[in-house]
Amino acid sequence: MITVSLCMIVKNEEEVLDRCLSSIAHLVEEIIIVDTGSTDRTKEIAARYTDQIYDYPWRQDFSEARNYAFSKASMEYIYSADADEVLPSLSQQKFRNLKEAMLPEIEIVQMKYITEPEYNTVINLRCEYRPKLYKRLRTFVWEDAVHETVRLTPMIYDSDIEVMHYPTGDHSERDFNLFLLSFDRKKTLSKKLISMYAKELFMVGREKDFLNAEPVFLSLYENEEDPVLYEQESAVLIRIARLKGDSERFISLALIDRGEGLIAEICYEIGEYFFRNEEYGNAAHWFSKACSEAEPLLNVHLGGDMAYFRLADCCEYLADKEGKEELREEAAKYRRAGEEWKMPDGDNS
């Protein structure tokens, strides 16, 4: 059976920490708690489970704090958890079984990370695989009978263990500040962070968050070579132009030739532009494209229920204007489509 160190970074988690630790503490051989400045009872609660509690100054960098926590671990594997997570009873048994049957070549175990729709800020699925268990010391192995090479790709196992995520609040304001701080430090962002920033903006961003992001995305957009990131950055800048009422900038960004690929977020933004100008026929055309012809990159709802509901709004306004009862029937059809889209199998949101 493998041994496991639980590593966590915490700050003011008295509301949820006991719930988290009680679901996992009996399954691990070591618990490492790194506190980044709690002013509540977090450390008192942690002390019920471990004496390995370390203070670490918060420097606006989660990776730095997690690296410090990992450096304190001494077991074969490290399980990384946040205080707002819970390992349900069935998953606890699966975790125990995994420990007993773990193959030595496995270096990373992914688990099903489940977040209820109302808490999602950067993902478009209720459930996604996330790496949670890591081999502490990696063994390098030569492979291939000829032209041999060292295996660099980690051996990853996708388990059926479910980790429930129950956040106590919206952390987007903190995240947006960290995105801006990271860009200010390095004058760029990693590909992953660019995508995460754009997704979080489109899923939970307020107007001020988009406007604050403008210098970042202008800089990224001007030098972008990755076609997917280019579209994501375009979508952010198009939303910003619409929010600012900059029609010239909006049109120059939104209506450039994008080849055959239509992006749902951009179609939705064009629809919203016409909708706000009470051009409901043109708006309906673009909302229809968003939900039937385009692929979403940042927020699946803009190519799904939100686009269908906006289509319904357009039909109702046109029905009022033109006195055509069949348009009200169309509106009802699109509202039903939006409701049906939201949760067809539990995984769209």
MARDOPA-557877 format. One record per residue (C-alpha): residue in one letter; x, y, z; residue number from 1. Coordinates in nm, 2 decimals, decimal comma. Last residue first. Layout:
BEGIN
+--------+--------+--------+--------+-----+
| residu |     xx |     yy |     zz | num |
+--------+--------+--------+--------+-----+
|      a |      X |      Y |      Z | NUM |
...
+--------+--------+--------+--------+-----+
END
This chain:
BEGIN
+--------+--------+--------+--------+-----+
| residu |     xx |     yy |     zz | num |
+--------+--------+--------+--------+-----+
|      s |  -2,33 |   2,35 |  -1,69 | 349 |
|      n |  -2,38 |   2,12 |  -1,98 | 348 |
|      d |  -2,32 |   1,81 |  -1,77 | 347 |
|      g |  -2,65 |   1,71 |  -1,60 | 346 |
|      d |  -2,77 |   1,52 |  -1,91 | 345 |
|      p |  -3,00 |   1,77 |  -2,08 | 344 |
|      m |  -2,94 |   2,04 |  -1,82 | 343 |
|      k |  -2,95 |   2,38 |  -1,98 | 342 |
|      w |  -3,05 |   2,28 |  -2,33 | 341 |
|      e |  -3,41 |   2,19 |  -2,25 | 340 |
|      e |  -3,47 |   2,53 |  -2,09 | 339 |
|      g |  -3,32 |   2,71 |  -2,39 | 338 |
|      a |  -3,51 |   2,50 |  -2,64 | 337 |
|      r |  -3,83 |   2,57 |  -2,45 | 336 |
|      r |  -3,76 |   2,94 |  -2,47 | 335 |
|      y |  -3,69 |   2,91 |  -2,84 | 334 |
|      k |  -4,02 |   2,74 |  -2,90 | 333 |
|      a |  -4,21 |   3,01 |  -2,70 | 332 |
|      a |  -4,05 |   3,28 |  -2,90 | 331 |
|      e |  -4,14 |   3,11 |  -3,23 | 330 |
|      e |  -4,50 |   3,09 |  -3,11 | 329 |
|      r |  -4,48 |   3,46 |  -3,03 | 328 |
|      l |  -4,35 |   3,51 |  -3,38 | 327 |
|      e |  -4,66 |   3,33 |  -3,52 | 326 |
|      e |  -4,88 |   3,60 |  -3,36 | 325 |
|      k |  -4,75 |   3,86 |  -3,61 | 324 |
|      g |  -4,83 |   4,21 |  -3,49 | 323 |
|      e |  -4,52 |   4,36 |  -3,65 | 322 |
|      k |  -4,38 |   4,56 |  -3,36 | 321 |
|      d |  -4,51 |   4,35 |  -3,07 | 320 |
|      a |  -4,42 |   4,03 |  -3,26 | 319 |
|      l |  -4,07 |   4,17 |  -3,34 | 318 |
|      y |  -4,01 |   4,23 |  -2,97 | 317 |
|      e |  -4,13 |   3,88 |  -2,88 | 316 |
|      c |  -3,92 |   3,72 |  -3,16 | 315 |
|      c |  -3,61 |   3,91 |  -3,04 | 314 |
|      d |  -3,67 |   3,80 |  -2,68 | 313 |
|      a |  -3,70 |   3,44 |  -2,79 | 312 |
|      l |  -3,37 |   3,46 |  -2,97 | 311 |
|      r |  -3,22 |   3,60 |  -2,66 | 310 |
|      f |  -3,34 |   3,30 |  -2,47 | 309 |
|      y |  -3,19 |   3,07 |  -2,73 | 308 |
|      a |  -2,86 |   3,25 |  -2,71 | 307 |
|      m |  -2,85 |   3,23 |  -2,33 | 306 |
|      d |  -2,95 |   2,86 |  -2,34 | 305 |
|      g |  -2,68 |   2,75 |  -2,57 | 304 |
|      g |  -2,39 |   2,91 |  -2,76 | 303 |
|      l |  -2,35 |   3,18 |  -2,50 | 302 |
|      h |  -2,41 |   2,91 |  -2,23 | 301 |
|      v |  -2,10 |   2,73 |  -2,34 | 300 |
|      n |  -1,88 |   3,01 |  -2,20 | 299 |
|      l |  -1,52 |   3,05 |  -2,33 | 298 |
|      l |  -1,47 |   2,87 |  -2,66 | 297 |
|      p |  -1,82 |   2,82 |  -2,79 | 296 |
|      e |  -1,86 |   2,66 |  -3,14 | 295 |
|      a |  -2,09 |   2,83 |  -3,39 | 294 |
|      e |  -2,37 |   2,72 |  -3,63 | 293 |
|      s |  -2,68 |   2,65 |  -3,42 | 292 |
|      c |  -2,67 |   2,85 |  -3,09 | 291 |
|      a |  -2,45 |   3,14 |  -3,19 | 290 |
|      k |  -2,58 |   3,15 |  -3,55 | 289 |
|      s |  -2,93 |   3,19 |  -3,42 | 288 |
|      f |  -2,82 |   3,47 |  -3,19 | 287 |
|      w |  -2,66 |   3,64 |  -3,50 | 286 |
|      h |  -2,98 |   3,63 |  -3,71 | 285 |
|      a |  -3,20 |   3,72 |  -3,42 | 284 |
|      a |  -2,99 |   4,04 |  -3,36 | 283 |
|      n |  -3,03 |   4,14 |  -3,73 | 282 |
|      g |  -3,41 |   4,10 |  -3,70 | 281 |
|      y |  -3,41 |   4,27 |  -3,36 | 280 |
|      e |  -3,24 |   4,60 |  -3,46 | 279 |
|      e |  -3,33 |   4,76 |  -3,13 | 278 |
|      n |  -2,98 |   4,91 |  -3,09 | 277 |
|      r |  -2,92 |   4,70 |  -2,78 | 276 |
|      f |  -3,03 |   4,39 |  -2,98 | 275 |
|      f |  -2,79 |   4,48 |  -3,26 | 274 |
|      y |  -2,49 |   4,48 |  -3,02 | 273 |
|      e |  -2,63 |   4,17 |  -2,84 | 272 |
|      g |  -2,64 |   3,98 |  -3,17 | 271 |
|      i |  -2,28 |   4,08 |  -3,24 | 270 |
|      e |  -2,18 |   3,98 |  -2,89 | 269 |
|      y |  -2,36 |   3,64 |  -2,94 | 268 |
|      c |  -2,18 |   3,57 |  -3,27 | 267 |
|      i |  -1,85 |   3,66 |  -3,10 | 266 |
|      e |  -1,92 |   3,42 |  -2,80 | 265 |
|      a |  -2,03 |   3,15 |  -3,04 | 264 |
|      i |  -1,72 |   3,15 |  -3,25 | 263 |
|      l |  -1,77 |   3,08 |  -3,62 | 262 |
|      g |  -1,50 |   2,89 |  -3,81 | 261 |
|      e |  -1,52 |   2,90 |  -4,18 | 260 |
|      g |  -1,29 |   3,19 |  -4,24 | 259 |
|      r |  -1,28 |   3,46 |  -3,97 | 258 |
|      d |  -1,31 |   3,76 |  -4,20 | 257 |
|      i |  -1,33 |   4,07 |  -3,98 | 256 |
|      l |  -1,68 |   4,16 |  -3,85 | 255 |
|      a |  -1,63 |   4,16 |  -3,48 | 254 |
|      l |  -1,30 |   4,35 |  -3,44 | 253 |
|      s |  -1,36 |   4,64 |  -3,69 | 252 |
|      i |  -1,73 |   4,65 |  -3,59 | 251 |
|      f |  -1,65 |   4,69 |  -3,22 | 250 |
|      r |  -1,38 |   4,94 |  -3,27 | 249 |
|      e |  -1,61 |   5,16 |  -3,48 | 248 |
|      s |  -1,90 |   5,11 |  -3,24 | 247 |
|      d |  -1,71 |   5,21 |  -2,93 | 246 |
|      g |  -2,01 |   5,20 |  -2,68 | 245 |
|      k |  -1,77 |   5,12 |  -2,40 | 244 |
|      l |  -1,95 |   4,79 |  -2,32 | 243 |
|      r |  -1,95 |   4,70 |  -2,69 | 242 |
|      a |  -1,58 |   4,77 |  -2,72 | 241 |
|      i |  -1,51 |   4,56 |  -2,41 | 240 |
|      r |  -1,72 |   4,27 |  -2,54 | 239 |
|      i |  -1,52 |   4,28 |  -2,87 | 238 |
|      l |  -1,20 |   4,29 |  -2,68 | 237 |
|      v |  -1,29 |   3,98 |  -2,48 | 236 |
|      a |  -1,40 |   3,79 |  -2,79 | 235 |
|      s |  -1,08 |   3,89 |  -2,98 | 234 |
|      e |  -0,87 |   3,76 |  -2,69 | 233 |
|      q |  -1,05 |   3,42 |  -2,72 | 232 |
|      e |  -1,01 |   3,42 |  -3,10 | 231 |
|      y |  -0,64 |   3,49 |  -3,08 | 230 |
|      l |  -0,60 |   3,23 |  -2,80 | 229 |
|      v |  -0,73 |   2,97 |  -3,05 | 228 |
|      p |  -0,52 |   3,09 |  -3,34 | 227 |
|      d |  -0,19 |   3,10 |  -3,14 | 226 |
|      e |   0,02 |   3,38 |  -3,28 | 225 |
|      e |  -0,08 |   3,67 |  -3,05 | 224 |
|      n |   0,13 |   3,98 |  -3,05 | 223 |
|      e |  -0,13 |   4,26 |  -3,08 | 222 |
|      y |  -0,39 |   4,04 |  -2,90 | 221 |
|      l |  -0,18 |   4,01 |  -2,58 | 220 |
|      s |  -0,12 |   4,38 |  -2,55 | 219 |
|      l |  -0,49 |   4,46 |  -2,61 | 218 |
|      f |  -0,58 |   4,18 |  -2,38 | 217 |
|      v |  -0,39 |   4,32 |  -2,08 | 216 |
|      p |  -0,48 |   4,69 |  -2,14 | 215 |
|      e |  -0,85 |   4,59 |  -2,16 | 214 |
|      a |  -0,87 |   4,38 |  -1,85 | 213 |
|      n |  -0,98 |   4,66 |  -1,62 | 212 |
|      l |  -1,27 |   4,73 |  -1,86 | 211 |
|      f |  -1,37 |   4,37 |  -1,85 | 210 |
|      d |  -1,36 |   4,35 |  -1,47 | 209 |
|      k |  -1,55 |   4,68 |  -1,45 | 208 |
|      e |  -1,83 |   4,54 |  -1,66 | 207 |
|      r |  -1,87 |   4,23 |  -1,44 | 206 |
|      g |  -1,70 |   3,90 |  -1,51 | 205 |
|      v |  -1,87 |   3,58 |  -1,41 | 204 |
|      m |  -1,85 |   3,34 |  -1,71 | 203 |
|      f |  -1,71 |   3,56 |  -1,98 | 202 |
|      l |  -1,44 |   3,71 |  -1,76 | 201 |
|      e |  -1,36 |   3,37 |  -1,61 | 200 |
|      k |  -1,31 |   3,22 |  -1,95 | 199 |
|      a |  -1,09 |   3,50 |  -2,07 | 198 |
|      y |  -0,87 |   3,48 |  -1,76 | 197 |
|      m |  -0,85 |   3,10 |  -1,79 | 196 |
|      s |  -0,75 |   3,12 |  -2,15 | 195 |
|      i |  -0,48 |   3,38 |  -2,09 | 194 |
|      l |  -0,37 |   3,18 |  -1,78 | 193 |
|      k |  -0,32 |   2,86 |  -1,97 | 192 |
|      k |  -0,13 |   3,03 |  -2,25 | 191 |
|      s |   0,10 |   3,19 |  -1,99 | 190 |
|      l |   0,06 |   3,56 |  -1,93 | 189 |
|      t |   0,26 |   3,86 |  -2,04 | 188 |
|      k |   0,41 |   4,18 |  -1,91 | 187 |
|      k |   0,58 |   3,97 |  -1,64 | 186 |
|      r |   0,50 |   4,16 |  -1,32 | 185 |
|      d |   0,20 |   4,36 |  -1,44 | 184 |
|      f |   0,06 |   4,05 |  -1,61 | 183 |
|      s |   0,07 |   3,86 |  -1,28 | 182 |
|      l |  -0,08 |   4,15 |  -1,09 | 181 |
|      l |  -0,37 |   4,17 |  -1,34 | 180 |
|      f |  -0,44 |   3,80 |  -1,33 | 179 |
|      l |  -0,41 |   3,81 |  -0,95 | 178 |
|      n |  -0,67 |   4,09 |  -0,92 | 177 |
|      f |  -0,91 |   3,90 |  -1,15 | 176 |
|      d |  -0,86 |   3,60 |  -0,93 | 175 |
|      r |  -0,94 |   3,78 |  -0,61 | 174 |
|      e |  -1,25 |   3,93 |  -0,77 | 173 |
|      s |  -1,35 |   3,59 |  -0,90 | 172 |
|      h |  -1,34 |   3,42 |  -0,56 | 171 |
|      d |  -1,72 |   3,39 |  -0,53 | 170 |
|      g |  -1,82 |   3,24 |  -0,20 | 169 |
|      t |  -1,83 |   2,93 |   0,02 | 168 |
|      p |  -1,70 |   2,70 |  -0,24 | 167 |
|      y |  -1,84 |   2,34 |  -0,23 | 166 |
|      h |  -1,62 |   2,12 |  -0,45 | 165 |
|      m |  -1,70 |   1,75 |  -0,44 | 164 |
|      v |  -1,41 |   1,52 |  -0,53 | 163 |
|      e |  -1,52 |   1,20 |  -0,71 | 162 |
|      i |  -1,29 |   0,90 |  -0,75 | 161 |
|      d |  -1,34 |   0,72 |  -1,08 | 160 |
|      s |  -0,97 |   0,73 |  -1,15 | 159 |
|      d |  -0,79 |   0,86 |  -1,46 | 158 |
|      y |  -0,43 |   0,74 |  -1,43 | 157 |
|      i |  -0,14 |   0,95 |  -1,56 | 156 |
|      m |   0,21 |   0,82 |  -1,64 | 155 |
|      p |   0,42 |   1,14 |  -1,68 | 154 |
|      t |   0,56 |   1,22 |  -2,02 | 153 |
|      l |   0,94 |   1,24 |  -2,00 | 152 |
|      r |   1,03 |   0,88 |  -2,08 | 151 |
|      v |   1,41 |   0,88 |  -2,13 | 150 |
|      t |   1,51 |   0,78 |  -2,48 | 149 |
|      e |   1,63 |   0,47 |  -2,66 | 148 |
|      h |   1,71 |   0,49 |  -3,03 | 147 |
|      v |   1,67 |   0,12 |  -3,01 | 146 |
|      a |   1,48 |  -0,10 |  -2,77 | 145 |
|      d |   1,25 |   0,18 |  -2,66 | 144 |
|      e |   1,24 |   0,31 |  -2,30 | 143 |
|      w |   1,47 |   0,46 |  -2,04 | 142 |
|      v |   1,30 |   0,54 |  -1,71 | 141 |
|      f |   1,32 |   0,84 |  -1,48 | 140 |
|      t |   1,17 |   0,79 |  -1,14 | 139 |
|      r |   0,97 |   1,08 |  -1,00 | 138 |
|      l |   0,97 |   1,16 |  -0,63 | 137 |
|      r |   0,65 |   1,28 |  -0,47 | 136 |
|      k |   0,41 |   1,08 |  -0,69 | 135 |
|      y |   0,11 |   1,31 |  -0,73 | 134 |
|      l |  -0,26 |   1,28 |  -0,64 | 133 |
|      k |  -0,51 |   1,54 |  -0,75 | 132 |
|      p |  -0,48 |   1,59 |  -1,12 | 131 |
|      r |  -0,82 |   1,72 |  -1,24 | 130 |
|      y |  -1,09 |   1,55 |  -1,45 | 129 |
|      e |  -1,40 |   1,75 |  -1,51 | 128 |
|      c |  -1,76 |   1,75 |  -1,38 | 127 |
|      r |  -2,02 |   2,03 |  -1,39 | 126 |
|      l |  -1,88 |   2,14 |  -1,72 | 125 |
|      n |  -1,80 |   2,48 |  -1,86 | 124 |
|      i |  -1,52 |   2,57 |  -1,63 | 123 |
|      v |  -1,39 |   2,91 |  -1,51 | 122 |
|      t |  -1,64 |   3,05 |  -1,27 | 121 |
|      n |  -1,86 |   2,76 |  -1,17 | 120 |
|      y |  -2,03 |   2,80 |  -0,82 | 119 |
|      e |  -2,39 |   2,81 |  -0,94 | 118 |
|      p |  -2,33 |   2,51 |  -1,16 | 117 |
|      e |  -2,23 |   2,27 |  -0,89 | 116 |
|      t |  -1,86 |   2,18 |  -0,89 | 115 |
|      i |  -1,75 |   1,82 |  -0,93 | 114 |
|      y |  -1,38 |   1,73 |  -0,98 | 113 |
|      k |  -1,35 |   1,37 |  -1,11 | 112 |
|      m |  -1,01 |   1,25 |  -1,01 | 111 |
|      q |  -0,67 |   1,24 |  -1,19 | 110 |
|      v |  -0,39 |   1,03 |  -1,05 | 109 |
|      i |  -0,03 |   1,13 |  -1,14 | 108 |
|      e |   0,29 |   0,93 |  -1,13 | 107 |
|      i |   0,16 |   0,57 |  -1,21 | 106 |
|      e |   0,46 |   0,34 |  -1,26 | 105 |
|      p |   0,43 |   0,19 |  -0,92 | 104 |
|      l |   0,08 |   0,05 |  -0,98 | 103 |
|      m |  -0,16 |   0,16 |  -0,71 | 102 |
|      a |  -0,37 |  -0,13 |  -0,58 | 101 |
|      e |  -0,38 |  -0,07 |  -0,20 | 100 |
|      k |  -0,39 |   0,31 |  -0,23 |  99 |
|      l |  -0,65 |   0,29 |  -0,50 |  98 |
|      n |  -0,88 |   0,08 |  -0,27 |  97 |
|      r |  -0,85 |   0,34 |   0,00 |  96 |
|      f |  -0,94 |   0,62 |  -0,24 |  95 |
|      k |  -1,23 |   0,41 |  -0,37 |  94 |
|      q |  -1,35 |   0,37 |  -0,01 |  93 |
|      q |  -1,33 |   0,75 |   0,04 |  92 |
|      s |  -1,50 |   0,80 |  -0,29 |  91 |
|      l |  -1,81 |   0,62 |  -0,16 |  90 |
|      s |  -1,80 |   0,83 |   0,16 |  89 |
|      p |  -1,78 |   1,16 |  -0,02 |  88 |
|      l |  -1,44 |   1,34 |  -0,04 |  87 |
|      v |  -1,51 |   1,70 |   0,04 |  86 |
|      e |  -1,35 |   2,02 |  -0,10 |  85 |
|      d |  -1,38 |   2,38 |   0,03 |  84 |
|      a |  -1,05 |   2,35 |   0,22 |  83 |
|      d |  -0,85 |   2,28 |  -0,10 |  82 |
|      a |  -0,67 |   1,95 |  -0,16 |  81 |
|      s |  -0,34 |   1,82 |  -0,30 |  80 |
|      y |  -0,27 |   1,45 |  -0,23 |  79 |
|      i |   0,10 |   1,38 |  -0,23 |  78 |
|      y |   0,25 |   1,04 |  -0,29 |  77 |
|      e |   0,54 |   0,84 |  -0,15 |  76 |
|      m |   0,54 |   1,02 |   0,19 |  75 |
|      s |   0,77 |   1,30 |   0,31 |  74 |
|      a |   0,58 |   1,62 |   0,24 |  73 |
|      k |   0,73 |   1,96 |   0,35 |  72 |
|      s |   0,84 |   2,06 |   0,00 |  71 |
|      f |   0,48 |   2,01 |  -0,12 |  70 |
|      a |   0,36 |   2,28 |   0,11 |  69 |
|      y |   0,63 |   2,52 |  -0,01 |  68 |
|      n |   0,54 |   2,44 |  -0,37 |  67 |
|      r |   0,18 |   2,51 |  -0,29 |  66 |
|      a |   0,26 |   2,86 |  -0,16 |  65 |
|      e |   0,47 |   2,95 |  -0,46 |  64 |
|      s |   0,20 |   2,82 |  -0,70 |  63 |
|      f |  -0,07 |   3,03 |  -0,52 |  62 |
|      d |   0,12 |   3,35 |  -0,58 |  61 |
|      q |   0,00 |   3,69 |  -0,43 |  60 |
|      r |   0,29 |   3,69 |  -0,19 |  59 |
|      w |   0,12 |   3,54 |   0,12 |  58 |
|      p |   0,37 |   3,49 |   0,40 |  57 |
|      y |   0,39 |   3,12 |   0,51 |  56 |
|      d |   0,30 |   2,99 |   0,85 |  55 |
|      y |   0,34 |   2,61 |   0,89 |  54 |
|      i |   0,12 |   2,35 |   1,05 |  53 |
|      q |   0,26 |   2,00 |   1,09 |  52 |
|      d |   0,10 |   1,92 |   1,43 |  51 |
|      t |  -0,20 |   1,75 |   1,26 |  50 |
|      y |  -0,57 |   1,68 |   1,28 |  49 |
|      r |  -0,71 |   1,88 |   1,57 |  48 |
|      a |  -0,44 |   2,14 |   1,50 |  47 |
|      a |  -0,61 |   2,22 |   1,17 |  46 |
|      i |  -0,91 |   2,35 |   1,37 |  45 |
|      e |  -0,70 |   2,58 |   1,58 |  44 |
|      k |  -0,51 |   2,69 |   1,26 |  43 |
|      t |  -0,84 |   2,80 |   1,09 |  42 |
|      r |  -0,99 |   2,97 |   1,40 |  41 |
|      d |  -0,99 |   3,32 |   1,24 |  40 |
|      t |  -0,72 |   3,56 |   1,14 |  39 |
|      s |  -0,55 |   3,34 |   0,88 |  38 |
|      g |  -0,23 |   3,46 |   0,71 |  37 |
|      t |  -0,10 |   3,21 |   0,45 |  36 |
|      d |  -0,14 |   2,89 |   0,65 |  35 |
|      v |   0,04 |   2,58 |   0,52 |  34 |
|      i |  -0,12 |   2,26 |   0,65 |  33 |
|      i |   0,07 |   1,93 |   0,59 |  32 |
|      i |  -0,11 |   1,61 |   0,69 |  31 |
|      e |   0,07 |   1,28 |   0,69 |  30 |
|      e |  -0,03 |   0,91 |   0,66 |  29 |
|      v |  -0,35 |   0,96 |   0,46 |  28 |
|      l |  -0,69 |   0,80 |   0,45 |  27 |
|      h |  -0,81 |   0,89 |   0,80 |  26 |
|      a |  -0,76 |   1,26 |   0,72 |  25 |
|      i |  -0,98 |   1,26 |   0,41 |  24 |
|      s |  -1,34 |   1,33 |   0,49 |  23 |
|      s |  -1,28 |   1,48 |   0,84 |  22 |
|      l |  -1,03 |   1,72 |   0,68 |  21 |
|      c |  -1,27 |   1,88 |   0,44 |  20 |
|      r |  -1,56 |   1,92 |   0,69 |  19 |
|      d |  -1,32 |   2,06 |   0,95 |  18 |
|      l |  -1,18 |   2,31 |   0,70 |  17 |
|      v |  -1,52 |   2,45 |   0,59 |  16 |
|      e |  -1,62 |   2,75 |   0,80 |  15 |
|      e |  -1,28 |   2,79 |   0,97 |  14 |
|      e |  -1,12 |   2,86 |   0,63 |  13 |
|      n |  -0,95 |   3,19 |   0,70 |  12 |
|      k |  -0,64 |   3,12 |   0,49 |  11 |
|      v |  -0,53 |   2,77 |   0,38 |  10 |
|      i |  -0,27 |   2,59 |   0,17 |   9 |
|      m |  -0,31 |   2,21 |   0,18 |   8 |
|      c |  -0,09 |   1,90 |   0,14 |   7 |
|      l |  -0,21 |   1,55 |   0,23 |   6 |
|      s |   0,09 |   1,32 |   0,24 |   5 |
|      v |   0,02 |   0,97 |   0,11 |   4 |
|      t |   0,17 |   0,62 |   0,17 |   3 |
|      i |   0,13 |   0,34 |  -0,09 |   2 |
|      m |   0,00 |   0,00 |   0,00 |   1 |
+--------+--------+--------+--------+-----+
END
